[in-house]
Amino acid sequence: MNKSVIEYMKWIGCLCLLVLCMVLGGCQSDEETALSGKTGLLITLTDEEHHAYSRTAPSELEDPVTEKFQLKVVYSGTDKSAYKGSCKEFILLEEGTYDLTATYGDNPVLALDAPYYAGTLEGQEVIKGQMTSASIPCFVANSLLSVIYNKTSLDKLYESYYVTVSVGSESVNLDADSGKSAYFRAGSSVKLVFHGFLSGTGKEVTYDIPDQEKFANIPVKTHVKVTLGLDESNITSGVGISIEKLETETVSISETIPMEYLPKPKLESDDFVNNELSFAETEKKSAVIRLKLSSGLQDLKLKFNSADAKFAGLEQGKEYLLSNAEDKSAVETALGITLPEIGATEAALDFTSLVPQLMTDKGTTVASTVEVDVEANNRWASEDASANRIYTLTCNKPELYLVTNPGNFWSKEFSVDSCDIKTGDVETISQKLQYQYRKKGDEQWINCDRLVQFDDYPADKQYQVRAVYREGIETEPVDVELETPQQLPNSGMEEWYYQKVHSGGWLSDNIYSIYPWTNGSDSFWDTNNDFTTRNRGTFAKTYNSFPAISFVKNAHSGTWAAELRSTGNGRGNTLPNNVLEMNRVAGELFTGTVQVNTGGTDATPIGDQYTIDKNRSFNVRPTALSFWYKYVPYGSDTYRALIQLIDAEGNVIIESSYESSDFKNDWTNAVVRLNYENGKSYAKCTKIFICFSSTINTGENMSYQKGSYSIWLDKETNFEPVWYGSILTIDDISLIFDK
């Protein structure tokens, strides 16, 4: 028995002990139920240290030839036999006391790997009506000798060698590769003769290994280990053999189980389900097939079949042998794996590094198969015809989904948020991901980045976008609809409607209602005139019944422009000297409608405020508001232009304002930019609110003066006394769309 086998024998000690549960016989089982009320013994065999073994062994261990274990039961103190035969789980006996003997093997004078086991149990009582448990301790009842060869040393002189072990007239040969031991009856003495064949000539030389004390009268269950090497300093007869080490140890049954009784190798894996491992292309997934060995690996056969062209280096259907150096190299090179070494006691086939290399056929699932057979303890796994030794690696198309937000679809651009990689390796796929778009209905896709920008507003608004990993592996297309730029109704301030609501009265001839629309119909724009002209009854209170918003000639373009006046005509009052009671307000022009509580016709208004309903529908998002204006501030007053975009829930998506105190007697352009942040998503808008205010200093902070002001109505010049402040003139309002 060589050194590697000896080391192996220690390694499998625990495994062999489990095998004993099958080798050494039966134990209590479910049959005890059927034996209830009967008389006899339930037999359990143990090693001499009383390690008991259940007959229920792990399913992967095979049942050796248990009938070779013999059991003899005699009435205690006599030679009268009560039972003689193969060891069973139970035997039925009469009430009484018995001596039991269990044996295995023939206890030869000398043989290779022929252990002999024995065990006795005396005075075992059997009670009527009971099945009594009986445990028989067993031990190795013969002795053995192994030779360990120092090949590094011996191979310097010899091309091959072996040792003949003799006991009396019997002899066996222990060669360097058999891994066998010589077994003989306890108390025997052995003689050893070395046989060597010289390198180069092949000439045989022999050498009688000197008798040693440990070679004589070797006790029961004793293992003698002889390590031989070459003594280069004492080569006289072309032999030069020396005993490098001589040791003995007591062996247990677990170390001496015959090789042929060890189970054949098996294949198992926690990664494969029913021998199949399913994964997405590029996915990193463990794929390990463990070789369950009871002794050193002797050989391995492997077939690899795949439609993937990168593995063309391996022939379809060819069986590659681990013991063939060329075959081993071809498999390792093609698959990028490391195969186990022959002689390994723990081994596995690890295809984990191979899995990410496998590919689909343009997105179509591809299955690669690995057929494995393994040899150990002189047995192949394929001896079990029912075992499935074919493992399938199923490569599927990765699942990719485009993530988009309609809020990122603008008038001149659209963008993709990301590609959600559900299956497959995120890092690998992300590095090779390509985005593409096309006009909806076209066949040709155009490569692009996540952001697609057009130089101008495309006439076609319908597009599709997708992400592609490689040909055949792409996301489902996502529809994109660009916003269509549009301008606000009456943005040139050309449409106006006015109505005389009172004629005559104290200090005034006429009171008008004035609105930025035509024919008295609803409009996109409104003013706060209904607030500043609430008192319109038969007795007009003109100081708080003057329209804050009117229209004037000398427009920036066209005929008319809107004129906004800060006014003190907000609260009902009766005399000019009551100005401290006035609610001083800005003239305001805005998109929406105004709600004013008048408290009834010609009555003192209730409350000093009005409400603007921001209810004008608009479904395209501008990037800026542009307008032309003149401004005559009273004192150091300031005007404001405000724009807000509002979503379906009434939330402000984005807003911006522009303020100025500069006197502008000529038409001046102003731009209010909506500062969208890069990388931030904005909801689609459903409403727009724009408000121009002649002053931001309302209430007690507003500066104003008493005077008169003329308006152009029906081509008549009318003079009205009014408390007024700053004057803002607005024309040619437009929206800018840069996204």
GULO-195418 format. One record per residue (C-alpha): residue number from 1; x, y, z; residue in three letters. Coordinates in steps of 0.2 Angstrom, whole numbers, plus 5000, padded with zeros to 4 digits. Last residue first. Example, Ala and Ser with C-alpha at 12.3 -4.5 7.8 and 13.67 -1.06 7.14 Angstrom:
<rs>
   i    X    Y    Z  aa
   2 5068 4995 5036 ser
   1 5062 4978 5039 ala
</rs>
This chain:
<rs>
   i    X    Y    Z  aa
 739 4819 5358 4875 lys
 738 4821 5376 4869 asp
 737 4803 5381 4868 phe
 736 4800 5399 4870 ile
 735 4783 5406 4874 leu
 734 4776 5423 4868 ser
 733 4768 5439 4874 ile
 732 4767 5453 4861 asp
 731 4762 5467 4872 asp
 730 4762 5474 4890 ile
 729 4761 5491 4897 thr
 728 4765 5494 4915 leu
 727 4759 5510 4924 ile
 726 4764 5514 4942 ser
 725 4752 5523 4954 gly
 724 4734 5528 4953 tyr
 723 4720 5536 4963 trp
 722 4707 5540 4950 val
 721 4697 5554 4942 pro
 720 4690 5549 4925 glu
 719 4692 5557 4908 phe
 718 4685 5550 4893 asn
 717 4691 5551 4876 thr
 716 4679 5544 4863 glu
 715 4684 5532 4849 lys
 714 4672 5519 4856 asp
 713 4683 5518 4872 leu
 712 4701 5525 4873 trp
 711 4705 5528 4891 ile
 710 4710 5544 4900 ser
 709 4717 5546 4917 tyr
 708 4714 5559 4931 ser
 707 4723 5562 4947 gly
 706 4726 5557 4964 lys
 705 4743 5549 4968 gln
 704 4750 5532 4972 tyr
 703 4763 5523 4982 ser
 702 4760 5506 4988 met
 701 4767 5500 5004 asn
 700 4750 5501 5013 glu
 699 4742 5488 5002 gly
 698 4752 5483 4987 thr
 697 4771 5484 4983 asn
 696 4774 5471 4970 ile
 695 4768 5483 4956 thr
 694 4760 5483 4939 ser
 693 4758 5464 4940 ser
 692 4759 5452 4925 phe
 691 4753 5434 4929 cys
 690 4755 5418 4919 ile
 689 4748 5402 4924 phe
 688 4749 5386 4913 ile
 687 4739 5371 4915 lys
 686 4741 5352 4911 thr
 685 4759 5350 4913 cys
 684 4769 5334 4910 lys
 683 4780 5330 4925 ala
 682 4798 5335 4927 tyr
 681 4812 5324 4928 ser
 680 4829 5330 4935 lys
 679 4845 5325 4926 gly
 678 4849 5343 4921 asn
 677 4839 5356 4931 glu
 676 4825 5366 4922 tyr
 675 4828 5385 4924 asn
 674 4812 5392 4917 leu
 673 4818 5408 4910 arg
 672 4808 5425 4910 val
 671 4813 5435 4895 val
 670 4811 5454 4894 ala
 669 4810 5464 4878 asn
 668 4809 5483 4879 thr
 667 4797 5495 4871 trp
 666 4802 5513 4874 asp
 665 4797 5523 4890 asn
 664 4806 5511 4901 lys
 663 4809 5516 4919 phe
 662 4818 5502 4928 asp
 661 4810 5495 4944 ser
 660 4811 5477 4937 ser
 659 4805 5459 4942 glu
 658 4805 5443 4932 tyr
 657 4798 5427 4939 ser
 656 4800 5408 4938 ser
 655 4790 5393 4941 glu
 654 4791 5374 4939 ile
 653 4780 5359 4941 ile
 652 4768 5368 4952 val
 651 4756 5355 4959 asn
 650 4738 5355 4954 gly
 649 4736 5336 4953 glu
 648 4737 5336 4934 ala
 647 4753 5346 4934 asp
 646 4755 5365 4934 ile
 645 4767 5376 4925 leu
 644 4770 5394 4933 gln
 643 4775 5410 4925 ile
 642 4777 5427 4934 leu
 641 4780 5444 4928 ala
 640 4783 5458 4941 arg
 639 4783 5477 4943 tyr
 638 4793 5487 4955 thr
 637 4790 5504 4962 asp
 636 4804 5517 4966 ser
 635 4793 5532 4964 gly
 634 4778 5528 4953 tyr
 633 4785 5517 4940 pro
 632 4782 5520 4922 val
 631 4786 5504 4913 tyr
 630 4785 5499 4895 lys
 629 4784 5481 4889 tyr
 628 4788 5467 4877 trp
 627 4786 5449 4882 phe
 626 4795 5432 4882 ser
 625 4792 5417 4893 leu
 624 4804 5403 4894 ala
 623 4807 5384 4893 thr
 622 4790 5380 4887 pro
 621 4780 5365 4893 arg
 620 4766 5359 4882 val
 619 4749 5353 4889 asn
 618 4740 5370 4893 phe
 617 4723 5371 4901 ser
 616 4719 5387 4910 arg
 615 4712 5385 4927 asn
 614 4723 5395 4939 lys
 613 4708 5402 4948 asp
 612 4712 5419 4954 ile
 611 4704 5424 4971 thr
 610 4700 5442 4976 tyr
 609 4704 5451 4992 gln
 608 4697 5466 5002 asp
 607 4682 5457 5010 gly
 606 4663 5461 5007 ile
 605 4660 5475 4995 pro
 604 4649 5489 4999 thr
 603 4633 5486 4989 ala
 602 4629 5492 4972 asp
 601 4624 5474 4967 thr
 600 4627 5461 4980 gly
 599 4641 5457 4992 gly
 598 4654 5459 4979 thr
 597 4664 5444 4982 asn
 596 4676 5442 4968 val
 595 4682 5427 4958 gln
 594 4695 5430 4944 val
 593 4698 5418 4930 thr
 592 4714 5410 4922 gly
 591 4729 5417 4913 thr
 590 4734 5434 4920 phe
 589 4733 5453 4919 leu
 588 4735 5462 4936 glu
 587 4734 5480 4940 gly
 586 4741 5481 4957 ala
 585 4731 5485 4973 val
 584 4728 5498 4986 arg
 583 4714 5493 4997 asn
 582 4707 5511 5001 met
 581 4703 5516 5019 glu
 580 4717 5528 5020 leu
 579 4710 5536 5004 val
 578 4695 5542 5014 asn
 577 4698 5560 5008 asn
 576 4692 5556 4991 pro
 575 4674 5553 4997 leu
 574 4663 5538 4997 thr
 573 4673 5523 4999 asn
 572 4672 5505 4994 gly
 571 4689 5496 4994 arg
 570 4701 5493 4979 gly
 569 4702 5509 4970 asn
 568 4719 5514 4975 gly
 567 4726 5509 4959 thr
 566 4742 5501 4951 ser
 565 4739 5502 4932 arg
 564 4741 5489 4919 leu
 563 4740 5493 4901 glu
 562 4737 5480 4888 ala
 561 4743 5483 4870 ala
 560 4732 5487 4854 trp
 559 4734 5489 4836 thr
 558 4747 5477 4829 gly
 557 4765 5477 4835 ser
 556 4773 5486 4850 his
 555 4757 5495 4853 ala
 554 4754 5513 4851 asn
 553 4736 5511 4856 lys
 552 4729 5507 4873 val
 551 4720 5493 4882 phe
 550 4713 5494 4900 ser
 549 4717 5485 4916 ile
 548 4715 5494 4933 ala
 547 4697 5498 4929 pro
 546 4690 5512 4939 phe
 545 4676 5510 4952 ser
 544 4684 5514 4968 asn
 543 4685 5533 4966 tyr
 542 4670 5532 4955 thr
 541 4657 5528 4968 lys
 540 4643 5527 4955 ala
 539 4626 5530 4962 phe
 538 4615 5520 4950 thr
 537 4626 5505 4954 gly
 536 4643 5500 4948 arg
 535 4653 5497 4964 asn
 534 4664 5482 4960 arg
 533 4675 5491 4949 thr
 532 4693 5487 4956 thr
 531 4688 5469 4959 phe
 530 4680 5465 4943 asp
 529 4695 5473 4935 asn
 528 4707 5460 4942 asn
 527 4711 5454 4924 thr
 526 4707 5439 4913 asp
 525 4716 5429 4899 trp
 524 4712 5413 4891 phe
 523 4695 5420 4886 ser
 522 4676 5417 4889 asp
 521 4664 5426 4878 ser
 520 4659 5445 4879 gly
 519 4662 5448 4860 asn
 518 4681 5448 4862 thr
 517 4694 5445 4875 trp
 516 4705 5455 4886 pro
 515 4691 5462 4897 tyr
 514 4685 5480 4901 ile
 513 4670 5484 4912 ser
 512 4666 5502 4910 tyr
 511 4660 5517 4921 ile
 510 4654 5533 4913 asn
 509 4649 5551 4917 asp
 508 4658 5554 4933 ser
 507 4660 5565 4948 leu
 506 4643 5560 4955 trp
 505 4633 5550 4943 gly
 504 4630 5548 4924 gly
 503 4631 5532 4914 ser
 502 4635 5515 4922 his
 501 4640 5497 4915 val
 500 4647 5502 4898 lys
 499 4654 5486 4891 gln
 498 4672 5482 4885 tyr
 497 4679 5468 4876 tyr
 496 4697 5466 4870 trp
 495 4706 5456 4857 glu
 494 4723 5463 4851 glu
 493 4734 5458 4866 met
 492 4747 5450 4855 gly
 491 4746 5434 4865 ser
 490 4727 5433 4861 asn
 489 4728 5414 4864 pro
 488 4744 5407 4871 leu
 487 4757 5400 4859 gln
 486 4760 5382 4854 gln
 485 4775 5370 4853 pro
 484 4770 5352 4850 thr
 483 4776 5340 4863 glu
 482 4785 5324 4857 leu
 481 4777 5307 4858 glu
 480 4788 5293 4863 val
 479 4783 5274 4861 asp
 478 4794 5262 4870 val
 477 4802 5248 4860 pro
 476 4803 5231 4869 glu
 475 4821 5229 4875 thr
 474 4835 5221 4865 glu
 473 4844 5205 4863 ile
 472 4843 5199 4845 gly
 471 4859 5208 4840 glu
 470 4868 5214 4855 arg
 469 4864 5223 4871 tyr
 468 4851 5234 4863 val
 467 4841 5248 4871 ala
 466 4825 5254 4864 arg
 465 4816 5271 4858 val
 464 4801 5274 4847 gln
 463 4795 5290 4839 tyr
 462 4779 5300 4836 gln
 461 4780 5319 4834 lys
 460 4784 5320 4816 asp
 459 4787 5338 4810 ala
 458 4802 5339 4821 pro
 457 4805 5355 4830 tyr
 456 4822 5360 4826 asp
 455 4840 5354 4829 asp
 454 4834 5338 4837 phe
 453 4840 5331 4853 gln
 452 4841 5313 4859 val
 451 4847 5310 4876 leu
 450 4851 5292 4882 arg
 449 4864 5291 4868 asp
 448 4859 5287 4850 cys
 447 4860 5274 4836 asn
 446 4847 5275 4823 ile
 445 4835 5261 4819 trp
 444 4828 5258 4802 gln
 443 4811 5250 4800 glu
 442 4801 5266 4801 asp
 441 4783 5266 4807 gly
 440 4787 5276 4822 lys
 439 4802 5287 4819 lys
 438 4817 5278 4825 arg
 437 4827 5277 4841 tyr
 436 4842 5267 4847 gln
 435 4852 5265 4864 tyr
 434 4867 5254 4864 gln
 433 4872 5243 4880 leu
 432 4890 5236 4880 lys
 431 4896 5242 4896 gln
 430 4879 5240 4904 ser
 429 4878 5222 4899 ile
 428 4894 5217 4908 thr
 427 4890 5228 4924 glu
 426 4872 5221 4925 val
 425 4876 5203 4923 asp
 424 4861 5194 4917 gly
 423 4843 5195 4922 thr
 422 4832 5211 4927 lys
 421 4843 5224 4918 ile
 420 4833 5240 4919 asp
 419 4839 5251 4906 cys
 418 4839 5269 4911 ser
 417 4830 5286 4911 asp
 416 4829 5288 4893 val
 415 4828 5305 4885 ser
 414 4818 5316 4873 phe
 413 4821 5331 4863 glu
 412 4814 5346 4853 lys
 411 4797 5348 4860 ser
 410 4799 5338 4876 trp
 409 4798 5320 4882 phe
 408 4806 5318 4899 asn
 407 4790 5320 4908 gly
 406 4785 5304 4898 pro
 405 4797 5295 4910 asn
 404 4807 5281 4903 thr
 403 4814 5264 4910 val
 402 4818 5252 4896 leu
 401 4817 5234 4901 tyr
 400 4830 5220 4898 leu
 399 4828 5202 4902 glu
 398 4843 5192 4897 pro
 397 4840 5179 4884 lys
 396 4843 5161 4890 asn
 395 4858 5150 4892 cys
 394 4854 5132 4898 thr
 393 4869 5123 4904 leu
 392 4863 5104 4905 thr
 391 4871 5091 4915 tyr
 390 4872 5073 4908 ile
 389 4877 5060 4921 arg
 388 4859 5054 4925 asn
 387 4861 5039 4936 ala
 386 4850 5024 4931 ser
 385 4864 5014 4923 ala
 384 4874 5014 4939 asp
 383 4890 5007 4933 glu
 382 4892 5024 4925 ser
 381 4900 5030 4941 ala
 380 4915 5020 4936 trp
 379 4923 5008 4948 arg
 378 4941 5003 4952 asn
 377 4941 5013 4969 asn
 376 4938 5028 4958 ala
 375 4932 5032 4941 glu
 374 4921 5047 4935 val
 373 4909 5049 4920 asp
 372 4903 5066 4915 val
 371 4892 5072 4901 glu
 370 4891 5091 4899 val
 369 4878 5098 4889 thr
 368 4876 5116 4881 ser
 367 4858 5123 4879 ala
 366 4855 5138 4868 val
 365 4840 5149 4870 thr
 364 4836 5161 4856 thr
 363 4842 5179 4859 gly
 362 4854 5180 4844 lys
 361 4859 5162 4847 asp
 360 4861 5163 4866 thr
 359 4879 5165 4873 met
 358 4890 5155 4886 leu
 357 4904 5165 4892 gln
 356 4896 5170 4909 pro
 355 4894 5151 4913 val
 354 4911 5146 4910 leu
 353 4919 5153 4925 ser
 352 4907 5144 4936 thr
 351 4910 5127 4927 phe
 350 4918 5119 4942 asp
 349 4921 5101 4940 leu
 348 4924 5094 4958 ala
 347 4937 5084 4967 ala
 346 4941 5078 4985 glu
 345 4952 5062 4986 thr
 344 4963 5068 4972 ala
 343 4973 5054 4964 gly
 342 4971 5060 4946 ile
 341 4971 5079 4946 glu
 340 4955 5089 4945 pro
 339 4951 5099 4929 leu
 338 4954 5118 4929 thr
 337 4942 5128 4918 ile
 336 4943 5140 4903 gly
 335 4932 5129 4893 leu
 334 4942 5127 4877 ala
 333 4959 5128 4886 thr
 332 4954 5116 4900 glu
 331 4946 5104 4888 val
 330 4960 5103 4876 ala
 329 4974 5102 4890 ser
 328 4965 5087 4898 lys
 327 4963 5078 4881 asp
 326 4981 5081 4877 glu
 325 4987 5074 4894 ala
 324 4976 5059 4893 asn
 323 4972 5053 4910 ser
 322 4958 5066 4911 leu
 321 4950 5057 4896 leu
 320 4940 5067 4883 tyr
 319 4925 5058 4875 glu
 318 4920 5066 4858 lys
 317 4902 5069 4855 gly
 316 4905 5086 4846 gln
 315 4924 5089 4845 glu
 314 4930 5103 4857 leu
 313 4940 5117 4848 gly
 312 4923 5123 4841 ala
 311 4919 5130 4858 phe
 310 4918 5148 4853 lys
 309 4905 5143 4840 ala
 308 4892 5140 4853 asp
 307 4881 5126 4847 ala
 306 4887 5116 4862 ser
 305 4892 5098 4866 asn
 304 4905 5094 4880 phe
 303 4909 5076 4883 lys
 302 4920 5071 4899 leu
 301 4928 5056 4905 lys
 300 4937 5055 4922 leu
 299 4951 5044 4929 asp
 298 4958 5037 4945 gln
 297 4952 5049 4958 leu
 296 4958 5043 4975 gly
 295 4946 5034 4986 ser
 294 4928 5035 4992 ser
 293 4924 5049 4980 leu
 292 4909 5060 4977 lys
 291 4914 5071 4962 leu
 290 4905 5088 4965 arg
 289 4898 5096 4950 ile
 288 4899 5115 4952 val
 287 4890 5129 4942 ala
 286 4889 5145 4952 ser
 285 4881 5159 4943 lys
 284 4888 5175 4935 lys
 283 4875 5180 4922 glu
 282 4882 5185 4905 thr
 281 4867 5177 4896 glu
 280 4853 5172 4908 ala
 279 4854 5156 4918 phe
 278 4846 5139 4919 ser
 277 4856 5125 4927 leu
 276 4850 5108 4923 glu
 275 4854 5091 4931 asn
 274 4837 5090 4940 asn
 273 4841 5107 4947 val
 272 4859 5111 4945 phe
 271 4868 5122 4958 asp
 270 4867 5109 4973 asp
 269 4877 5096 4963 ser
 268 4880 5078 4964 glu
 267 4890 5065 4954 leu
 266 4894 5048 4961 lys
 265 4909 5037 4963 pro
 264 4906 5018 4966 lys
 263 4904 5013 4985 pro
 262 4918 5005 4994 leu
 261 4916 4987 4995 tyr
 260 4928 4983 4981 glu
 259 4941 4993 4991 met
 258 4940 4981 5006 pro
 257 4936 4990 5022 ile
 256 4952 4991 5032 thr
 255 4953 5008 5040 glu
 254 4936 5008 5047 ser
 253 4939 4991 5055 ile
 252 4951 4998 5066 ser
 251 4970 4998 5065 val
 250 4983 4998 5079 thr
 249 4999 5006 5073 glu
 248 5017 5000 5068 thr
 247 5032 5010 5061 glu
 246 5047 5007 5050 leu
 245 5055 5022 5041 lys
 244 5069 5024 5029 glu
 243 5072 5006 5027 ile
 242 5087 5005 5014 ser
 241 5089 4998 4997 ile
 240 5106 5001 4989 gly
 239 5104 4988 4975 val
 238 5117 4988 4962 gly
 237 5128 4976 4973 ser
 236 5137 4990 4982 thr
 235 5126 5005 4983 ile
 234 5129 5011 5000 asn
 233 5130 5030 4999 ser
 232 5115 5031 4987 glu
 231 5104 5023 5001 asp
 230 5088 5022 4990 leu
 229 5071 5022 4999 gly
 228 5059 5010 5007 leu
 227 5045 5015 5020 thr
 226 5038 5000 5029 val
 225 5021 5001 5038 lys
 224 5016 4987 5050 val
 223 4997 4987 5054 his
 222 4992 4978 5070 thr
 221 4975 4971 5072 lys
 220 4982 4955 5080 val
 219 5000 4955 5085 pro
 218 5015 4953 5073 ile
 217 5025 4938 5078 asn
 216 5041 4944 5070 ala
 215 5042 4958 5057 phe
 214 5043 4972 5070 lys
 213 5059 4965 5077 glu
 212 5067 4967 5059 gln
 211 5073 4954 5047 asp
 210 5084 4962 5034 pro
 209 5076 4966 5017 ile
 208 5082 4952 5005 asp
 207 5088 4962 4990 tyr
 206 5084 4957 4972 thr
 205 5091 4964 4955 val
 204 5082 4963 4939 glu
 203 5091 4970 4923 lys
 202 5080 4982 4914 gly
 201 5095 4989 4906 thr
 200 5092 5008 4905 gly
 199 5085 5009 4923 ser
 198 5088 4994 4934 leu
 197 5073 4983 4937 phe
 196 5070 4980 4956 gly
 195 5064 4966 4967 his
 194 5064 4969 4986 phe
 193 5062 4953 4997 val
 192 5052 4954 5013 leu
 191 5049 4941 5026 lys
 190 5034 4940 5038 val
 189 5031 4933 5055 ser
 188 5013 4927 5060 ser
 187 5005 4931 5077 gly
 186 4989 4937 5069 ala
 185 4985 4928 5053 arg
 184 4990 4938 5037 phe
 183 4985 4953 5027 tyr
 182 4997 4960 5014 ala
 181 4992 4978 5009 ser
 180 4986 4985 4992 lys
 179 4988 5002 4984 gly
 178 4993 4993 4968 ser
 177 5005 5007 4962 asp
 176 5022 5003 4969 ala
 175 5020 4984 4969 asp
 174 5016 4973 4983 leu
 173 5018 4954 4979 asn
 172 5011 4940 4989 val
 171 5019 4925 4997 ser
 170 5014 4908 5005 glu
 169 5026 4895 5010 ser
 168 5029 4902 5028 gly
 167 5023 4920 5027 val
 166 5031 4929 5013 ser
 165 5030 4947 5007 val
 164 5037 4950 4989 thr
 163 5042 4968 4986 val
 162 5040 4978 4970 tyr
 161 5051 4988 4958 tyr
 160 5051 4998 4941 ser
 159 5063 5009 4932 glu
 158 5076 5008 4945 tyr
 157 5091 5019 4949 leu
 156 5085 5037 4951 lys
 155 5067 5031 4952 asp
 154 5071 5024 4970 leu
 153 5074 5041 4978 ser
 152 5059 5051 4971 thr
 151 5048 5036 4972 lys
 150 5050 5034 4991 asn
 149 5040 5018 4991 tyr
 148 5028 5014 5005 ile
 147 5026 4995 5009 val
 146 5011 4989 5019 ser
 145 5009 4975 5031 leu
 144 4993 4968 5039 leu
 143 4986 4959 5054 ser
 142 4971 4947 5058 asn
 141 4956 4949 5069 ala
 140 4951 4967 5065 val
 139 4938 4971 5078 phe
 138 4920 4968 5082 cys
 137 4909 4973 5097 pro
 136 4892 4964 5097 ile
 135 4877 4974 5102 ser
 134 4862 4964 5107 ala
 133 4845 4972 5109 ser
 132 4831 4961 5116 thr
 131 4815 4957 5107 met
 130 4803 4953 5121 gln
 129 4790 4941 5125 gly
 128 4801 4929 5134 lys
 127 4817 4937 5139 ile
 126 4834 4933 5130 val
 125 4850 4936 5141 glu
 124 4866 4938 5132 gln
 123 4880 4929 5142 gly
 122 4894 4931 5130 glu
 121 4896 4944 5115 leu
 120 4909 4940 5103 thr
 119 4917 4949 5088 gly
 118 4928 4945 5073 ala
 117 4934 4953 5057 tyr
 116 4946 4946 5044 tyr
 115 4954 4958 5032 pro
 114 4959 4951 5015 ala
 113 4968 4966 5005 asp
 112 4980 4954 4997 leu
 111 4982 4937 5005 ala
 110 4992 4927 5018 leu
 109 4988 4913 5030 val
 108 4969 4917 5027 pro
 107 4957 4923 5040 asn
 106 4942 4918 5030 asp
 105 4932 4934 5030 gly
 104 4919 4941 5042 tyr
 103 4914 4935 5059 thr
 102 4901 4937 5072 ala
 101 4900 4927 5088 thr
 100 4886 4926 5100 leu
  99 4884 4917 5117 asp
  98 4867 4915 5124 tyr
  97 4856 4915 5139 thr
  96 4837 4909 5139 gly
  95 4820 4912 5132 glu
  94 4819 4904 5115 glu
  93 4826 4913 5100 leu
  92 4820 4923 5085 leu
  91 4834 4932 5076 ile
  90 4835 4950 5071 phe
  89 4843 4962 5059 glu
  88 4852 4947 5051 lys
  87 4870 4941 5051 cys
  86 4872 4926 5039 ser
  85 4871 4909 5046 gly
  84 4871 4899 5063 lys
  83 4857 4900 5076 tyr
  82 4854 4890 5092 ala
  81 4870 4880 5091 ser
  80 4874 4869 5106 lys
  79 4893 4871 5110 asp
  78 4889 4875 5128 thr
  77 4893 4889 5141 gly
  76 4879 4900 5134 ser
  75 4868 4892 5122 tyr
  74 4875 4895 5105 val
  73 4873 4909 5092 val
  72 4884 4910 5077 lys
  71 4883 4925 5065 leu
  70 4892 4927 5048 gln
  69 4896 4942 5039 phe
  68 4897 4937 5020 lys
  67 4878 4940 5019 glu
  66 4882 4959 5020 thr
  65 4889 4959 5002 val
  64 4891 4978 5002 pro
  63 4876 4990 5002 asp
  62 4879 5006 4993 glu
  61 4882 5023 5001 leu
  60 4872 5037 4993 glu
  59 4857 5034 5003 ser
  58 4865 5038 5019 pro
  57 4864 5022 5030 ala
  56 4848 5016 5039 thr
  55 4856 5001 5047 arg
  54 4860 5011 5062 ser
  53 4878 5010 5068 tyr
  52 4885 5008 5085 ala
  51 4902 5014 5090 his
  50 4906 5002 5104 his
  49 4925 5005 5104 glu
  48 4927 4987 5098 glu
  47 4918 4992 5082 asp
  46 4899 4989 5082 thr
  45 4887 4976 5076 leu
  44 4868 4977 5081 thr
  43 4857 4963 5082 ile
  42 4839 4963 5088 leu
  41 4837 4947 5098 leu
  40 4823 4935 5102 gly
  39 4805 4933 5109 thr
  38 4790 4940 5100 lys
  37 4777 4952 5108 gly
  36 4781 4966 5095 ser
  35 4790 4959 5081 leu
  34 4780 4969 5067 ala
  33 4784 4985 5076 thr
  32 4802 4981 5077 glu
  31 4802 4979 5058 glu
  30 4804 4998 5057 asp
  29 4822 4995 5061 ser
  28 4834 4990 5075 gln
  27 4850 4985 5068 cys
  26 4858 4975 5054 gly
  25 4874 4969 5048 gly
  24 4892 4973 5048 leu
  23 4894 4979 5030 val
  22 4879 4990 5029 met
  21 4882 5000 5045 cys
  20 4900 4998 5042 leu
  19 4899 5009 5027 val
  18 4897 5023 5040 leu
  17 4913 5019 5048 leu
  16 4921 5019 5031 cys
  15 4915 5037 5028 leu
  14 4923 5042 5045 cys
  13 4939 5033 5041 gly
  12 4940 5040 5023 ile
  11 4954 5052 5027 trp
  10 4964 5040 5036 lys
   9 4963 5028 5022 met
   8 4968 5042 5010 tyr
   7 4984 5044 5019 glu
   6 4988 5026 5017 ile
   5 4983 5027 4999 val
   4 4995 5041 4996 ser
   3 5009 5032 5005 lys
   2 5008 5016 4995 asn
   1 5000 5000 5000 met
</rs>
